[in-house]
């Protein structure tokens, strides 16, 4: 009887261990774009004397093999 309970506990316990796999975080890329004024010139930060930038974290998607990318006209 103890062996049956042990086998039953191991089979049920192993399913929960397999179901709790850690989820993989999507890969992100940091994209920075210069800020421009109305005339199209880059805005310069007075403290650092460098152009201001807007930065965002963007998910990087995988390109599927054999897919064609449509060309915009």
C-alpha positions in Angstrom: 0.0 0.0 0.0 2.9 2.4 0.8 4.4 1.7 -2.6 1.2 2.5 -4.4 0.9 5.8 -2.5 4.5 6.6 -3.2 4.2 5.9 -7.0 0.9 7.9 -7.1 2.5 10.9 -5.3 5.5 10.8 -7.6 3.4 10.8 -10.8 1.2 13.6 -9.7 4.1 15.7 -8.3 6.1 15.3 -11.5 3.3 16.9 -13.6 3.3 20.0 -11.4 7.0 20.4 -11.8 6.8 20.1 -15.6 3.9 22.6 -15.7 5.8 25.3 -13.8 8.5 26.0 -16.4 9.8 29.6 -16.2 8.5 31.8 -19.0 11.2 33.2 -21.2 11.3 37.0 -21.2 11.1 38.6 -24.7 14.3 40.2 -25.9 14.1 44.0 -25.9 16.2 46.5 -27.7 16.7 50.1 -26.7 16.0 52.6 -29.5 17.0 56.2 -29.2 15.9 59.0 -31.6 17.1 62.6 -31.6 14.4 65.2 -30.7 14.0 67.8 -33.5 12.4 71.3 -33.4 9.9 72.7 -35.9 12.6 73.6 -38.3 14.0 70.1 -38.3 17.2 70.9 -36.4 18.2 68.7 -33.4 17.4 70.2 -30.0 20.6 70.6 -27.9 20.4 70.1 -24.1 22.0 73.2 -22.5 23.6 71.2 -19.6 25.3 68.4 -21.5 25.7 70.2 -24.9 24.5 67.0 -26.6 21.3 66.5 -28.7 18.2 65.4 -26.7 17.0 61.9 -27.3 13.8 60.0 -26.8 14.6 56.4 -25.8 12.2 53.4 -25.8 12.4 49.7 -24.9 11.0 47.7 -27.9 10.4 44.0 -28.1 12.5 42.3 -30.8 10.4 39.9 -32.9 11.9 36.9 -34.7 11.5 36.8 -38.5 10.0 33.6 -39.7 12.0 31.6 -42.2 10.6 31.6 -45.8 8.3 34.6 -45.3 8.3 37.5 -47.8 8.2 41.0 -46.6 5.8 43.2 -48.7 7.4 46.2 -50.4 5.6 49.6 -49.9 5.0 51.5 -53.1 
